Amino acid sequence: MKKILVILMVLTFIGCSKVDERTERLVFTGQIIQVTIDSIGELELGDSSEITFKLWGYDLYAADVSGTLLNEYTYNLSKLPVTYGVDYQKEWDEKIKPAGSGKYGYYITLEMKSPDGKEYKVDYEATDKDYFGTRKTRIEELSGKIYIKEVK
């Protein structure tokens, strides 16, 4: 009986740990922003390409101030589409300067580096206009799909 129980536990662990080949999902504790990176056309991504996400916050009622960097994440990028998890913790709002209203907005920027010298940028024409064009006052609104393209 114990052998059967051990075998079932091992099979359950193996089944739960299988990774979907189409996406790479990173699991964090707390609140997760899921960002999918894709391209309209074919992109030849170099080995060891990296993508860096920066999560920014700002006070909605502070005029003419830049955002405060809340956290930064760098991941390897080797295939598309791929989904990444960007962690968010409510206590990071305390980093936002100037602050005072208690009402915050958020946005994400990204940078890409390729060891073969190719440059990539956000394809704003393909990415949903509302993703970058509107204020996000809830962190959940940052989840979405961002298209990239090669800079020629």
N, CA, C and O atoms as a GROMACS GRO file, in nm:
protein
  608
    1MET      N    1   0.082  -0.120   0.000
    1MET     CA    2   0.000   0.000   0.000
    1MET      C    3   0.087   0.126   0.000
    1MET      O    4   0.057   0.223  -0.070
    2LYS      N    5   0.194   0.124   0.080
    2LYS     CA    6   0.283   0.240   0.085
    2LYS      C    7   0.351   0.263  -0.050
    2LYS      O    8   0.369   0.378  -0.092
    3LYS      N    9   0.388   0.154  -0.119
    3LYS     CA   10   0.452   0.168  -0.250
    3LYS      C   11   0.358   0.235  -0.350
    3LYS      O   12   0.401   0.320  -0.428
    4ILE      N   13   0.231   0.197  -0.347
    4ILE     CA   14   0.133   0.255  -0.439
    4ILE      C   15   0.115   0.404  -0.409
    4ILE      O   16   0.106   0.486  -0.500
    5LEU      N   17   0.110   0.437  -0.280
    5LEU     CA   18   0.094   0.577  -0.240
    5LEU      C   19   0.215   0.660  -0.285
    5LEU      O   20   0.198   0.771  -0.334
    6VAL      N   21   0.336   0.607  -0.269
    6VAL     CA   22   0.457   0.677  -0.311
    6VAL      C   23   0.459   0.695  -0.462
    6VAL      O   24   0.494   0.803  -0.512
    7ILE      N   25   0.421   0.592  -0.536
    7ILE     CA   26   0.417   0.601  -0.683
    7ILE      C   27   0.317   0.705  -0.727
    7ILE      O   28   0.345   0.783  -0.818
    8LEU      N   29   0.199   0.707  -0.665
    8LEU     CA   30   0.098   0.808  -0.700
    8LEU      C   31   0.147   0.949  -0.670
    8LEU      O   32   0.120   1.041  -0.747
    9MET      N   33   0.217   0.968  -0.560
    9MET     CA   34   0.270   1.100  -0.525
    9MET      C   35   0.375   1.144  -0.627
    9MET      O   36   0.376   1.260  -0.668
   10VAL      N   37   0.462   1.054  -0.669
   10VAL     CA   38   0.565   1.086  -0.768
   10VAL      C   39   0.500   1.121  -0.901
   10VAL      O   40   0.538   1.219  -0.964
   11LEU      N   41   0.403   1.042  -0.945
   11LEU     CA   42   0.334   1.070  -1.071
   11LEU      C   43   0.261   1.204  -1.066
   11LEU      O   44   0.260   1.277  -1.165
   12THR      N   45   0.200   1.236  -0.953
   12THR     CA   46   0.132   1.364  -0.937
   12THR      C   47   0.232   1.478  -0.947
   12THR      O   48   0.206   1.577  -1.015
   13PHE      N   49   0.346   1.465  -0.882
   13PHE     CA   50   0.450   1.569  -0.886
   13PHE      C   51   0.501   1.588  -1.028
   13PHE      O   52   0.517   1.702  -1.073
   14ILE      N   53   0.526   1.480  -1.100
   14ILE     CA   54   0.575   1.488  -1.237
   14ILE      C   55   0.471   1.553  -1.327
   14ILE      O   56   0.505   1.637  -1.410
   15GLY      N   57   0.346   1.516  -1.312
   15GLY     CA   58   0.238   1.573  -1.394
   15GLY      C   59   0.219   1.721  -1.368
   15GLY      O   60   0.190   1.797  -1.461
   16CYS      N   61   0.233   1.764  -1.243
   16CYS     CA   62   0.215   1.906  -1.209
   16CYS      C   63   0.335   1.991  -1.249
   16CYS      O   64   0.322   2.112  -1.264
   17SER      N   65   0.449   1.930  -1.266
   17SER     CA   66   0.568   2.009  -1.297
   17SER      C   67   0.596   2.020  -1.446
   17SER      O   68   0.696   2.081  -1.485
   18LYS      N   69   0.511   1.964  -1.530
   18LYS     CA   70   0.532   1.971  -1.675
   18LYS      C   71   0.516   2.114  -1.724
   18LYS      O   72   0.421   2.182  -1.685
   19VAL      N   73   0.608   2.161  -1.807
   19VAL     CA   74   0.607   2.297  -1.859
   19VAL      C   75   0.548   2.297  -1.999
   19VAL      O   76   0.585   2.215  -2.084
   20ASP      N   77   0.456   2.389  -2.023
   20ASP     CA   78   0.399   2.405  -2.157
   20ASP      C   79   0.508   2.455  -2.250
   20ASP      O   80   0.573   2.555  -2.220
   21GLU      N   81   0.531   2.388  -2.362
   21GLU     CA   82   0.639   2.422  -2.453
   21GLU      C   83   0.617   2.556  -2.522
   21GLU      O   84   0.714   2.618  -2.566
   22ARG      N   85   0.494   2.603  -2.534
   22ARG     CA   86   0.467   2.727  -2.604
   22ARG      C   87   0.497   2.850  -2.519
   22ARG      O   88   0.525   2.957  -2.574
   23THR      N   89   0.492   2.837  -2.390
   23THR     CA   90   0.515   2.952  -2.303
   23THR      C   91   0.604   2.913  -2.188
   23THR      O   92   0.613   2.796  -2.151
   24GLU      N   93   0.670   3.012  -2.131
   24GLU     CA   94   0.746   2.992  -2.009
   24GLU      C   95   0.678   3.075  -1.903
   24GLU      O   96   0.680   3.198  -1.909
   25ARG      N   97   0.619   3.011  -1.806
   25ARG     CA   98   0.551   3.085  -1.700
   25ARG      C   99   0.637   3.077  -1.575
   25ARG      O  100   0.680   2.969  -1.534
   26LEU      N  101   0.660   3.192  -1.515
   26LEU     CA  102   0.738   3.198  -1.394
   26LEU      C  103   0.642   3.222  -1.279
   26LEU      O  104   0.555   3.309  -1.288
   27VAL      N  105   0.656   3.146  -1.173
   27VAL     CA  106   0.561   3.153  -1.063
   27VAL      C  107   0.621   3.234  -0.949
   27VAL      O  108   0.734   3.209  -0.906
   28PHE      N  109   0.546   3.330  -0.902
   28PHE     CA  110   0.586   3.413  -0.790
   28PHE      C  111   0.479   3.407  -0.683
   28PHE      O  112   0.365   3.367  -0.710
   29THR      N  113   0.514   3.447  -0.563
   29THR     CA  114   0.412   3.465  -0.460
   29THR      C  115   0.361   3.607  -0.472
   29THR      O  116   0.428   3.694  -0.527
   30GLY      N  117   0.244   3.630  -0.423
   30GLY     CA  118   0.186   3.764  -0.432
   30GLY      C  119   0.114   3.784  -0.562
   30GLY      O  120   0.069   3.688  -0.625
   31GLN      N  121   0.102   3.908  -0.602
   31GLN     CA  122   0.026   3.943  -0.721
   31GLN      C  123   0.117   3.939  -0.843
   31GLN      O  124   0.227   3.994  -0.841
   32ILE      N  125   0.071   3.874  -0.949
   32ILE     CA  126   0.152   3.854  -1.068
   32ILE      C  127   0.094   3.930  -1.187
   32ILE      O  128  -0.027   3.924  -1.214
   33ILE      N  129   0.181   4.002  -1.256
   33ILE     CA  130   0.146   4.065  -1.382
   33ILE      C  131   0.199   3.972  -1.490
   33ILE      O  132   0.319   3.944  -1.493
   34GLN      N  133   0.114   3.923  -1.578
   34GLN     CA  134   0.158   3.834  -1.685
   34GLN      C  135   0.172   3.914  -1.814
   34GLN      O  136   0.076   3.976  -1.861
   35VAL      N  137   0.292   3.913  -1.869
   35VAL     CA  138   0.320   3.986  -1.991
   35VAL      C  139   0.366   3.887  -2.098
   35VAL      O  140   0.465   3.817  -2.080
   36THR      N  141   0.293   3.882  -2.209
   36THR     CA  142   0.329   3.794  -2.319
   36THR      C  143   0.401   3.877  -2.425
   36THR      O  144   0.353   3.982  -2.466
   37ILE      N  145   0.516   3.828  -2.468
   37ILE     CA  146   0.594   3.893  -2.573
   37ILE      C  147   0.576   3.812  -2.700
   37ILE      O  148   0.592   3.689  -2.699
   38ASP      N  149   0.544   3.878  -2.810
   38ASP     CA  150   0.522   3.811  -2.937
   38ASP      C  151   0.566   3.904  -3.050
   38ASP      O  152   0.606   4.018  -3.026
   39SER      N  153   0.557   3.857  -3.173
   39SER     CA  154   0.592   3.934  -3.290
   39SER      C  155   0.495   3.901  -3.402
   39SER      O  156   0.452   3.786  -3.416
   40ILE      N  157   0.461   4.001  -3.482
   40ILE     CA  158   0.374   3.978  -3.598
   40ILE      C  159   0.450   3.895  -3.702
   40ILE      O  160   0.396   3.799  -3.756
   41GLY      N  161   0.574   3.933  -3.731
   41GLY     CA  162   0.656   3.861  -3.828
   41GLY      C  163   0.752   3.766  -3.759
   41GLY      O  164   0.759   3.760  -3.636
   42GLU      N  165   0.825   3.691  -3.839
   42GLU     CA  166   0.926   3.600  -3.786
   42GLU      C  167   1.045   3.680  -3.735
   42GLU      O  168   1.094   3.770  -3.804
   43LEU      N  169   1.092   3.648  -3.617
   43LEU     CA  170   1.211   3.711  -3.562
   43LEU      C  171   1.314   3.603  -3.533
   43LEU      O  172   1.283   3.500  -3.473
   44GLU      N  173   1.436   3.628  -3.575
   44GLU     CA  174   1.547   3.539  -3.542
   44GLU      C  175   1.613   3.594  -3.416
   44GLU      O  176   1.698   3.683  -3.424
   45LEU      N  177   1.575   3.541  -3.303
   45LEU     CA  178   1.632   3.587  -3.177
   45LEU      C  179   1.766   3.519  -3.156
   45LEU      O  180   1.777   3.398  -3.171
   46GLY      N  181   1.865   3.596  -3.122
   46GLY     CA  182   1.997   3.539  -3.095
   46GLY      C  183   1.998   3.462  -2.964
   46GLY      O  184   1.919   3.489  -2.874
   47ASP      N  185   2.088   3.364  -2.956
   47ASP     CA  186   2.103   3.292  -2.830
   47ASP      C  187   2.143   3.391  -2.722
   47ASP      O  188   2.218   3.485  -2.747
   48SER      N  189   2.094   3.370  -2.604
   48SER     CA  190   2.126   3.453  -2.487
   48SER      C  191   2.073   3.596  -2.499
   48SER      O  192   2.126   3.686  -2.434
   49SER      N  193   1.970   3.617  -2.579
   49SER     CA  194   1.904   3.748  -2.580
   49SER      C  195   1.838   3.767  -2.444
   49SER      O  196   1.793   3.670  -2.381
   50GLU      N  197   1.832   3.891  -2.400
   50GLU     CA  198   1.770   3.920  -2.271
   50GLU      C  199   1.662   4.025  -2.287
   50GLU      O  200   1.670   4.113  -2.373
   51ILE      N  201   1.562   4.014  -2.202
   51ILE     CA  202   1.458   4.116  -2.196
   51ILE      C  203   1.448   4.162  -2.052
   51ILE      O  204   1.447   4.080  -1.959
   52THR      N  205   1.442   4.293  -2.033
   52THR     CA  206   1.432   4.350  -1.900
   52THR      C  207   1.302   4.427  -1.889
   52THR      O  208   1.274   4.516  -1.969
   53PHE      N  209   1.222   4.391  -1.789
   53PHE     CA  210   1.098   4.462  -1.759
   53PHE      C  211   1.124   4.553  -1.641
   53PHE      O  212   1.190   4.514  -1.544
   54LYS      N  213   1.073   4.675  -1.649
   54LYS     CA  214   1.081   4.768  -1.537
   54LYS      C  215   0.939   4.807  -1.500
   54LYS      O  216   0.862   4.852  -1.584
   55LEU      N  217   0.907   4.790  -1.373
   55LEU     CA  218   0.775   4.825  -1.321
   55LEU      C  219   0.787   4.960  -1.251
   55LEU      O  220   0.866   4.977  -1.158
   56TRP      N  221   0.706   5.057  -1.297
   56TRP     CA  222   0.710   5.194  -1.248
   56TRP      C  223   0.579   5.229  -1.179
   56TRP      O  224   0.474   5.177  -1.214
   57GLY      N  225   0.586   5.316  -1.080
   57GLY     CA  226   0.467   5.367  -1.014
   57GLY      C  227   0.475   5.518  -1.001
   57GLY      O  228   0.584   5.575  -0.997
   58TYR      N  229   0.359   5.583  -0.995
   58TYR     CA  230   0.356   5.728  -0.980
   58TYR      C  231   0.227   5.768  -0.909
   58TYR      O  232   0.127   5.697  -0.915
   59ASP      N  233   0.231   5.882  -0.842
   59ASP     CA  234   0.114   5.937  -0.776
   59ASP      C  235   0.027   6.002  -0.883
   59ASP      O  236   0.075   6.085  -0.960
   60LEU      N  237  -0.100   5.964  -0.888
   60LEU     CA  238  -0.190   6.015  -0.990
   60LEU      C  239  -0.212   6.166  -0.982
   60LEU      O  240  -0.246   6.229  -1.082
   61TYR      N  241  -0.192   6.224  -0.864
   61TYR     CA  242  -0.222   6.366  -0.846
   61TYR      C  243  -0.097   6.453  -0.838
   61TYR      O  244  -0.107   6.572  -0.808
   62ALA      N  245   0.020   6.395  -0.863
   62ALA     CA  246   0.143   6.474  -0.866
   62ALA      C  247   0.172   6.507  -1.012
   62ALA      O  248   0.193   6.417  -1.094
   63ALA      N  249   0.174   6.635  -1.044
   63ALA     CA  250   0.192   6.678  -1.183
   63ALA      C  251   0.340   6.687  -1.219
   63ALA      O  252   0.424   6.723  -1.136
   64ASP      N  253   0.369   6.654  -1.344
   64ASP     CA  254   0.503   6.673  -1.402
   64ASP      C  255   0.615   6.607  -1.323
   64ASP      O  256   0.720   6.667  -1.302
   65VAL      N  257   0.593   6.486  -1.279
   65VAL     CA  258   0.699   6.410  -1.212
   65VAL      C  259   0.717   6.278  -1.284
   65VAL      O  260   0.622   6.222  -1.339
   66SER      N  261   0.839   6.229  -1.284
   66SER     CA  262   0.863   6.099  -1.348
   66SER      C  263   0.823   5.988  -1.252
   66SER      O  264   0.810   6.010  -1.131
   67GLY      N  265   0.805   5.868  -1.308
   67GLY     CA  266   0.768   5.753  -1.228
   67GLY      C  267   0.884   5.708  -1.138
   67GLY      O  268   1.000   5.742  -1.161
   68THR      N  269   0.850   5.630  -1.037
   68THR     CA  270   0.947   5.572  -0.947
   68THR      C  271   0.964   5.425  -0.983
   68THR      O  272   0.865   5.352  -0.996
   69LEU      N  273   1.087   5.381  -1.000
   69LEU     CA  274   1.113   5.240  -1.032
   69LEU      C  275   1.080   5.155  -0.910
   69LEU      O  276   1.139   5.171  -0.804
   70LEU      N  277   0.983   5.064  -0.927
   70LEU     CA  278   0.943   4.976  -0.817
   70LEU      C  279   1.022   4.847  -0.816
   70LEU      O  280   1.060   4.797  -0.710
   71ASN      N  281   1.048   4.791  -0.934
   71ASN     CA  282   1.129   4.669  -0.943
   71ASN      C  283   1.168   4.646  -1.088
   71ASN      O  284   1.109   4.702  -1.180
   72GLU      N  285   1.270   4.563  -1.106
   72GLU     CA  286   1.325   4.534  -1.237
   72GLU      C  287   1.347   4.383  -1.248
   72GLU      O  288   1.391   4.318  -1.153
   73TYR      N  289   1.316   4.328  -1.365
   73TYR     CA  290   1.327   4.184  -1.389
   73TYR      C  291   1.397   4.162  -1.521
   73TYR      O  292   1.360   4.223  -1.621
   74THR      N  293   1.496   4.075  -1.525
   74THR     CA  294   1.566   4.040  -1.649
   74THR      C  295   1.552   3.890  -1.671
   74THR      O  296   1.580   3.810  -1.582
   75TYR      N  297   1.509   3.853  -1.792
   75TYR     CA  298   1.490   3.714  -1.829
   75TYR      C  299   1.559   3.686  -1.962
   75TYR      O  300   1.582   3.777  -2.042
   76ASN      N  301   1.592   3.559  -1.986
   76ASN     CA  302   1.642   3.518  -2.117
   76ASN      C  303   1.524   3.513  -2.214
   76ASN      O  304   1.413   3.477  -2.176
   77LEU      N  305   1.551   3.549  -2.338
   77LEU     CA  306   1.448   3.549  -2.441
   77LEU      C  307   1.504   3.472  -2.560
   77LEU      O  308   1.598   3.517  -2.625
   78SER      N  309   1.445   3.355  -2.588
   78SER     CA  310   1.499   3.273  -2.697
   78SER      C  311   1.393   3.232  -2.798
   78SER      O  312   1.426   3.188  -2.908
   79LYS      N  313   1.265   3.247  -2.763
   79LYS     CA  314   1.159   3.208  -2.855
   79LYS      C  315   1.036   3.293  -2.829
   79LYS      O  316   1.020   3.353  -2.723
   80LEU      N  317   0.950   3.298  -2.929
   80LEU     CA  318   0.825   3.372  -2.919
   80LEU      C  319   0.710   3.284  -2.962
   80LEU      O  320   0.731   3.197  -3.046
   81PRO      N  321   0.592   3.299  -2.910
   81PRO     CA  322   0.557   3.385  -2.798
   81PRO      C  323   0.604   3.325  -2.666
   81PRO      O  324   0.626   3.204  -2.656
   82VAL      N  325   0.620   3.410  -2.567
   82VAL     CA  326   0.659   3.366  -2.434
   82VAL      C  327   0.590   3.457  -2.333
   82VAL      O  328   0.577   3.577  -2.355
   83THR      N  329   0.547   3.398  -2.223
   83THR     CA  330   0.480   3.474  -2.118
   83THR      C  331   0.568   3.476  -1.994
   83THR      O  332   0.618   3.373  -1.949
   84TYR      N  333   0.587   3.595  -1.940
   84TYR     CA  334   0.667   3.613  -1.819
   84TYR      C  335   0.578   3.662  -1.707
   84TYR      O  336   0.475   3.725  -1.730
   85GLY      N  337   0.620   3.633  -1.586
   85GLY     CA  338   0.552   3.683  -1.467
   85GLY      C  339   0.634   3.796  -1.407
   85GLY      O  340   0.754   3.782  -1.385
   86VAL      N  341   0.567   3.907  -1.380
   86VAL     CA  342   0.631   4.020  -1.314
   86VAL      C  343   0.561   4.038  -1.180
   86VAL      O  344   0.441   4.064  -1.175
   87ASP      N  345   0.636   4.023  -1.074
   87ASP     CA  346   0.582   4.027  -0.938
   87ASP      C  347   0.549   4.170  -0.898
   87ASP      O  348   0.616   4.264  -0.939
   88TYR      N  349   0.445   4.185  -0.818
   88TYR     CA  350   0.409   4.314  -0.761
   88TYR      C  351   0.371   4.294  -0.615
   88TYR      O  352   0.296   4.202  -0.582
   89GLN      N  353   0.423   4.380  -0.530
   89GLN     CA  354   0.387   4.375  -0.389
   89GLN      C  355   0.336   4.512  -0.346
   89GLN      O  356   0.400   4.613  -0.372
   90LYS      N  357   0.221   4.514  -0.283
   90LYS     CA  358   0.153   4.639  -0.245
   90LYS      C  359   0.244   4.731  -0.165
   90LYS      O  360   0.236   4.853  -0.180
   91GLU      N  361   0.332   4.676  -0.081
   91GLU     CA  362   0.418   4.762   0.001
   91GLU      C  363   0.518   4.842  -0.082
   91GLU      O  364   0.577   4.938  -0.032
   92TRP      N  365   0.538   4.805  -0.209
   92TRP     CA  366   0.626   4.883  -0.297
   92TRP      C  367   0.570   5.022  -0.324
   92TRP      O  368   0.645   5.112  -0.360
   93ASP      N  369   0.439   5.040  -0.306
   93ASP     CA  370   0.379   5.172  -0.326
   93ASP      C  371   0.442   5.276  -0.234
   93ASP      O  372   0.441   5.395  -0.265
   94GLU      N  373   0.498   5.232  -0.122
   94GLU     CA  374   0.563   5.324  -0.028
   94GLU      C  375   0.689   5.386  -0.088
   94GLU      O  376   0.735   5.489  -0.038
   95LYS      N  377   0.745   5.325  -0.194
   95LYS     CA  378   0.864   5.380  -0.261
   95LYS      C  379   0.830   5.500  -0.349
   95LYS      O  380   0.918   5.580  -0.380
   96ILE      N  381   0.704   5.514  -0.390
   96ILE     CA  382   0.665   5.616  -0.488
   96ILE      C  383   0.681   5.755  -0.428
   96ILE      O  384   0.626   5.788  -0.324
   97LYS      N  385   0.760   5.837  -0.499
   97LYS     CA  386   0.787   5.974  -0.457
   97LYS      C  387   0.762   6.067  -0.575
   97LYS      O  388   0.795   6.027  -0.687
   98PRO      N  389   0.709   6.183  -0.561
   98PRO     CA  390   0.639   6.227  -0.440
   98PRO      C  391   0.507   6.151  -0.426
   98PRO      O  392   0.451   6.103  -0.525
   99ALA      N  393   0.460   6.142  -0.309
   99ALA     CA  394   0.335   6.072  -0.282
   99ALA      C  395   0.255   6.156  -0.183
   99ALA      O  396   0.307   6.249  -0.122
  100GLY      N  397   0.134   6.124  -0.170
  100GLY     CA  398   0.051   6.199  -0.078
  100GLY      C  399  -0.096   6.169  -0.095
  100GLY      O  400  -0.173   6.171   0.001
  101SER      N  401  -0.136   6.141  -0.219
  101SER     CA  402  -0.278   6.120  -0.245
  101SER      C  403  -0.322   5.978  -0.210
  101SER      O  404  -0.439   5.955  -0.180
  102GLY      N  405  -0.228   5.883  -0.214
  102GLY     CA  406  -0.267   5.743  -0.194
  102GLY      C  407  -0.327   5.678  -0.317
  102GLY      O  408  -0.367   5.562  -0.313
  103LYS      N  409  -0.333   5.753  -0.426
  103LYS     CA  410  -0.385   5.701  -0.554
  103LYS      C  411  -0.267   5.689  -0.650
  103LYS      O  412  -0.200   5.788  -0.680
  104TYR      N  413  -0.244   5.567  -0.698
  104TYR     CA  414  -0.125   5.543  -0.779
  104TYR      C  415  -0.158   5.488  -0.917
  104TYR      O  416  -0.260   5.422  -0.936
  105GLY      N  417  -0.071   5.519  -1.010
  105GLY     CA  418  -0.077   5.462  -1.143
  105GLY      C  419   0.048   5.380  -1.166
  105GLY      O  420   0.148   5.396  -1.096
  106TYR      N  421   0.044   5.292  -1.267
  106TYR     CA  422   0.155   5.200  -1.292
  106TYR      C  423   0.178   5.186  -1.442
  106TYR      O  424   0.086   5.203  -1.522
  107TYR      N  425   0.301   5.155  -1.479
  107TYR     CA  426   0.331   5.120  -1.616
  107TYR      C  427   0.456   5.035  -1.620
  107TYR      O  428   0.534   5.030  -1.525
  108ILE      N  429   0.473   4.967  -1.734
  108ILE     CA  430   0.588   4.879  -1.756
  108ILE      C  431   0.664   4.930  -1.877
  108ILE      O  432   0.604   4.970  -1.977
  109THR      N  433   0.798   4.930  -1.867
  109THR     CA  434   0.882   4.954  -1.984
  109THR      C  435   0.964   4.828  -2.005
  109THR      O  436   0.981   4.748  -1.914
  110LEU      N  437   1.015   4.813  -2.127
  110LEU     CA  438   1.101   4.697  -2.152
  110LEU      C  439   1.219   4.735  -2.239
  110LEU      O  440   1.211   4.826  -2.322
  111GLU      N  441   1.328   4.664  -2.218
  111GLU     CA  442   1.450   4.681  -2.295
  111GLU      C  443   1.496   4.542  -2.337
  111GLU      O  444   1.480   4.445  -2.263
  112MET      N  445   1.554   4.534  -2.456
  112MET     CA  446   1.604   4.405  -2.505
  112MET      C  447   1.749   4.418  -2.547
  112MET      O  448   1.790   4.519  -2.604
  113LYS      N  449   1.826   4.313  -2.516
  113LYS     CA  450   1.966   4.307  -2.556
  113LYS      C  451   1.989   4.175  -2.628
  113LYS      O  452   1.942   4.070  -2.584
  114SER      N  453   2.062   4.182  -2.737
  114SER     CA  454   2.095   4.063  -2.813
  114SER      C  455   2.247   4.058  -2.830
  114SER      O  456   2.307   4.159  -2.867
  115PRO      N  457   2.310   3.944  -2.803
  115PRO     CA  458   2.455   3.935  -2.814
  115PRO      C  459   2.505   3.946  -2.958
  115PRO      O  460   2.623   3.973  -2.981
  116ASP      N  461   2.416   3.925  -3.056
  116ASP     CA  462   2.460   3.933  -3.196
  116ASP      C  463   2.444   4.074  -3.254
  116ASP      O  464   2.460   4.094  -3.375
  117GLY      N  465   2.414   4.172  -3.169
  117GLY     CA  466   2.406   4.310  -3.214
  117GLY      C  467   2.271   4.354  -3.268
  117GLY      O  468   2.253   4.472  -3.297
  118LYS      N  469   2.177   4.262  -3.284
  118LYS     CA  470   2.044   4.300  -3.334
  118LYS      C  471   1.972   4.382  -3.226
  118LYS      O  472   1.988   4.358  -3.106
  119GLU      N  473   1.894   4.477  -3.272
  119GLU     CA  474   1.817   4.559  -3.180
  119GLU      C  475   1.669   4.536  -3.202
  119GLU      O  476   1.623   4.523  -3.316
  120TYR      N  477   1.596   4.530  -3.093
  120TYR     CA  478   1.452   4.510  -3.097
  120TYR      C  479   1.384   4.621  -3.018
  120TYR      O  480   1.442   4.677  -2.926
  121LYS      N  481   1.260   4.651  -3.056
  121LYS     CA  482   1.184   4.750  -2.983
  121LYS      C  483   1.037   4.710  -2.985
  121LYS      O  484   0.997   4.617  -3.056
  122VAL      N  485   0.957   4.780  -2.906
  122VAL     CA  486   0.814   4.754  -2.902
  122VAL      C  487   0.753   4.792  -3.036
  122VAL      O  488   0.783   4.899  -3.090
  123ASP      N  489   0.669   4.706  -3.089
  123ASP     CA  490   0.595   4.734  -3.212
  123ASP      C  491   0.462   4.799  -3.170
  123ASP      O  492   0.362   4.731  -3.150
  124TYR      N  493   0.465   4.931  -3.159
  124TYR     CA  494   0.347   5.004  -3.111
  124TYR      C  495   0.229   4.993  -3.205
  124TYR      O  496   0.115   5.006  -3.162
  125GLU      N  497   0.253   4.970  -3.333
  125GLU     CA  498   0.144   4.958  -3.429
  125GLU      C  499   0.068   4.827  -3.409
  125GLU      O  500  -0.053   4.821  -3.435
  126ALA      N  501   0.136   4.724  -3.364
  126ALA     CA  502   0.072   4.594  -3.345
  126ALA      C  503   0.016   4.577  -3.204
  126ALA      O  504  -0.085   4.509  -3.184
  127THR      N  505   0.081   4.639  -3.105
  127THR     CA  506   0.037   4.627  -2.966
  127THR      C  507  -0.091   4.708  -2.947
  127THR      O  508  -0.106   4.816  -3.003
  128ASP      N  509  -0.181   4.655  -2.868
  128ASP     CA  510  -0.309   4.720  -2.839
  128ASP      C  511  -0.285   4.864  -2.792
  128ASP      O  512  -0.210   4.887  -2.697
  129LYS      N  513  -0.347   4.959  -2.858
  129LYS     CA  514  -0.327   5.101  -2.826
  129LYS      C  515  -0.361   5.133  -2.681
  129LYS      O  516  -0.297   5.218  -2.619
  130ASP      N  517  -0.461   5.066  -2.625
  130ASP     CA  518  -0.500   5.092  -2.487
  130ASP      C  519  -0.395   5.044  -2.388
  130ASP      O  520  -0.392   5.091  -2.274
  131TYR      N  521  -0.309   4.950  -2.428
  131TYR     CA  522  -0.210   4.898  -2.334
  131TYR      C  523  -0.112   5.007  -2.293
  131TYR      O  524  -0.085   5.024  -2.174
  132PHE      N  525  -0.059   5.082  -2.390
  132PHE     CA  526   0.038   5.186  -2.359
  132PHE      C  527  -0.025   5.325  -2.353
  132PHE      O  528   0.035   5.417  -2.298
  133GLY      N  529  -0.143   5.341  -2.408
  133GLY     CA  530  -0.198   5.474  -2.424
  133GLY      C  531  -0.288   5.523  -2.313
  133GLY      O  532  -0.336   5.637  -2.320
  134THR      N  533  -0.314   5.443  -2.212
  134THR     CA  534  -0.404   5.487  -2.106
  134THR      C  535  -0.340   5.466  -1.970
  134THR      O  536  -0.253   5.380  -1.953
  135ARG      N  537  -0.384   5.543  -1.873
  135ARG     CA  538  -0.336   5.527  -1.736
  135ARG      C  539  -0.387   5.396  -1.679
  135ARG      O  540  -0.503   5.359  -1.697
  136LYS      N  541  -0.300   5.327  -1.609
  136LYS     CA  542  -0.339   5.203  -1.542
  136LYS      C  543  -0.343   5.232  -1.393
  136LYS      O  544  -0.239   5.253  -1.330
  137THR      N  545  -0.461   5.233  -1.336
  137THR     CA  546  -0.474   5.264  -1.194
  137THR      C  547  -0.490   5.137  -1.110
  137THR      O  548  -0.492   5.142  -0.987
  138ARG      N  549  -0.502   5.025  -1.176
  138ARG     CA  550  -0.505   4.896  -1.106
  138ARG      C  551  -0.393   4.812  -1.164
  138ARG      O  552  -0.375   4.806  -1.285
  139ILE      N  553  -0.319   4.748  -1.078
  139ILE     CA  554  -0.202   4.671  -1.121
  139ILE      C  555  -0.241   4.558  -1.215
  139ILE      O  556  -0.163   4.519  -1.302
  140GLU      N  557  -0.362   4.504  -1.200
  140GLU     CA  558  -0.408   4.393  -1.284
  140GLU      C  559  -0.417   4.435  -1.431
  140GLU      O  560  -0.408   4.350  -1.519
  141GLU      N  561  -0.434   4.564  -1.457
  141GLU     CA  562  -0.448   4.613  -1.594
  141GLU      C  563  -0.318   4.608  -1.673
  141GLU      O  564  -0.319   4.629  -1.794
  142LEU      N  565  -0.206   4.580  -1.606
  142LEU     CA  566  -0.077   4.574  -1.675
  142LEU      C  567  -0.054   4.441  -1.746
  142LEU      O  568   0.033   4.432  -1.832
  143SER      N  569  -0.132   4.339  -1.711
  143SER     CA  570  -0.118   4.212  -1.782
  143SER      C  571  -0.164   4.231  -1.925
  143SER      O  572  -0.266   4.294  -1.950
  144GLY      N  573  -0.088   4.177  -2.019
  144GLY     CA  574  -0.126   4.193  -2.158
  144GLY      C  575  -0.020   4.140  -2.253
  144GLY      O  576   0.078   4.079  -2.212
  145LYS      N  577  -0.043   4.166  -2.380
  145LYS     CA  578   0.045   4.116  -2.486
  145LYS      C  579   0.117   4.234  -2.549
  145LYS      O  580   0.055   4.331  -2.590
  146ILE      N  581   0.250   4.224  -2.558
  146ILE     CA  582   0.333   4.327  -2.618
  146ILE      C  583   0.402   4.266  -2.738
  146ILE      O  584   0.466   4.162  -2.728
  147TYR      N  585   0.389   4.331  -2.853
  147TYR     CA  586   0.457   4.285  -2.974
  147TYR      C  587   0.589   4.359  -2.988
  147TYR      O  588   0.600   4.477  -2.954
  148ILE      N  589   0.690   4.288  -3.037
  148ILE     CA  590   0.820   4.349  -3.061
  148ILE      C  591   0.857   4.332  -3.208
  148ILE      O  592   0.801   4.248  -3.279
  149LYS      N  593   0.953   4.414  -3.253
  149LYS     CA  594   1.003   4.402  -3.389
  149LYS      C  595   1.150   4.439  -3.390
  149LYS      O  596   1.200   4.504  -3.298
  150GLU      N  597   1.218   4.396  -3.495
  150GLU     CA  598   1.360   4.427  -3.509
  150GLU      C  599   1.375   4.569  -3.562
  150GLU      O  600   1.301   4.611  -3.651
  151VAL      N  601   1.470   4.642  -3.507
  151VAL     CA  602   1.502   4.776  -3.555
  151VAL      C  603   1.590   4.759  -3.676
  151VAL      O  604   1.695   4.694  -3.667
  152LYS      N  605   1.553   4.815  -3.789
  152LYS     CA  606   1.631   4.798  -3.914
  152LYS      C  607   1.724   4.913  -3.936
  152LYS      O  608   1.796   4.916  -4.035
   0.00000   0.00000   0.00000
